[in-house]
Amino acid sequence: MVFSKNHYHYQSEATKFIEELKQKNPNLEESQRQGRALLWDKSPIDLDQFERAKASRVKQQAYVYQNKVR
């Protein structure tokens, strides 16, 4: 299968847009990394503290607004 060399330098409109955006905002990727770190990257969980918090929870009834029928 032979590919034509005419399309070797083809770039889609989306690729051109992203490259232009990166040229206008050189710190764009760094700000994206900071945003990701803010929302998704979490510190490691202390398992002892997690188990203590789990054990200290008070069980709640399924529908909290309904009075208990005795």
C-alpha positions in Angstrom: 0.0 0.0 0.0 1.6 3.2 -1.1 0.6 6.6 0.3 0.8 9.7 -1.8 3.4 12.2 -0.8 1.0 15.0 -1.7 -0.8 14.5 1.7 2.4 14.1 3.7 2.2 17.6 5.1 -1.6 17.7 5.6 -2.9 19.2 8.9 -6.5 19.2 9.9 -8.3 22.4 10.9 -8.4 21.2 14.5 -4.6 20.7 14.5 -4.0 24.1 13.0 -6.3 25.7 15.6 -4.5 24.0 18.5 -1.1 24.9 17.2 -2.2 28.5 16.7 -3.7 28.6 20.2 -0.4 27.3 21.7 1.6 29.9 19.9 -0.7 32.7 21.3 -0.6 31.3 24.8 2.7 29.6 25.5 1.8 28.8 29.1 -1.5 27.0 28.1 -0.2 23.5 28.8 1.1 24.5 32.2 -2.2 26.0 33.2 -4.0 22.9 32.1 -1.7 20.8 34.2 -2.3 23.1 37.2 -6.1 22.8 36.7 -5.9 19.0 36.5 -3.8 18.9 39.7 -6.3 21.0 41.4 -9.3 18.8 40.6 -7.9 15.3 40.1 -4.5 14.7 41.6 -5.1 13.8 45.2 -2.6 13.1 48.0 -2.2 9.5 49.2 -4.8 8.2 51.6 -3.8 7.4 55.2 -5.5 4.0 55.6 -5.6 4.1 59.4 -7.4 7.5 59.4 -9.7 6.2 56.7 -10.7 3.1 58.7 -11.2 5.3 61.8 -13.5 7.7 59.9 -15.4 4.7 58.4 -15.9 3.1 61.8 -17.1 6.3 63.4 -19.9 7.0 61.0 -23.5 6.9 62.3 -25.8 4.7 60.3 -28.6 6.7 58.7 -32.0 5.5 57.7 -32.8 5.1 54.0 -35.3 8.0 53.8 -34.2 10.7 56.3 -37.3 12.8 56.1 -39.7 10.1 57.2 -40.5 9.7 60.8 -39.8 6.3 62.3 -42.9 4.2 62.7 -43.0 2.3 66.0 
